Amino acid sequence: MKHKVSSLVKENRISDSKSYNELTPFMKEAVKDIINSIDNEQKDVIKNFEGAVEKVVASRNISKEDLYNYFNKEVNEQLGVK
């Protein structure tokens, strides 16, 4: 059974996370763009993620570092790492 990133995000309730809620509306849209981009591909999730980040950074003119910082923070929050 193929799991989509968006369904995994829903299961983990990323949109209810502290990290996600601290984002600006603009950054929330960028995160949604990345998740949707990954869902549309059937390749390696990690490579897809990196490509999706590159696309979103270019199209929305935002900081790649800010996006990666968010995702690192989100992963740590989901894993219970402080």
C-alpha positions, 0 to 999 in steps of 0.5 A: 500500500502506497502512503502519501506524504499528505496522509502521513502528515494528517496522521501525525497532525503536523498542522496541529504542531507547535512548530507548524503553528509558529510559521507565518501564513506565507511559510505555511503555504510553502510547506503545503507546496512541498508536501503536495509536490512530494505527493505528486511524485513516485520516486524516493521521498528524500530526493523528492523532498530536496527537489520540492524545497528547491522549487518552492524556494525559487518560486516563492523567493524564500530562504532554504535555510528557514524551510530546512530549519522548520522541517528539522524542528518539526521532525524533532517535535514529532519524535519527541526530541528536545 
